[in-house]
């Protein structure tokens, strides 16, 4: 795949509002998150979050690393374009307050970590499906 094709696929991946919110949360906080932490932060269903994470992983924006039962996702620092996309997404205005709401839920959710890792699973049961 040539460079322009890869950039086009990356922009297409970020054109989805849920994927944009996920990427923004990871960019803003510069930490890895497990699927259940993303589910609770974005208030999206687990299967939807997993599907969107796969798209972001396929274009090279995110990478996942398995730790026991949990897979933690973070920015893929091996991809040279991640930094540019991260700066762009971080600079986007939050006109509707969606990013701020995600951030507030993220901070509450991260407070539940034990020894720096998720141990409690999805805290919003209706989103577990």
VENTAKA-V889440 format. One record per run of one state. SS is the DSSP state (H for helix, E for strand, C for the rest). FROM is the first residue (numbers start at 1). TO is the last residue. If there is no record, write none. Layout:
ss=SS from=FROM to=TO
ss=SS from=FROM to=TO
//
This chain:
ss=C from=1 to=2
ss=H from=3 to=14
ss=C from=15 to=16
ss=H from=17 to=29
ss=C from=30 to=32
ss=E from=33 to=34
ss=H from=35 to=42
ss=C from=43 to=45
ss=H from=46 to=58
ss=C from=59 to=61
ss=E from=62 to=67
ss=C from=68 to=69
ss=E from=70 to=75
ss=C from=76 to=81
ss=H from=82 to=90
ss=C from=91 to=97
ss=H from=98 to=110
ss=C from=111 to=113
ss=E from=114 to=114
ss=C from=115 to=116
ss=E from=117 to=117
ss=C from=118 to=124
ss=H from=125 to=127
ss=C from=128 to=129
//
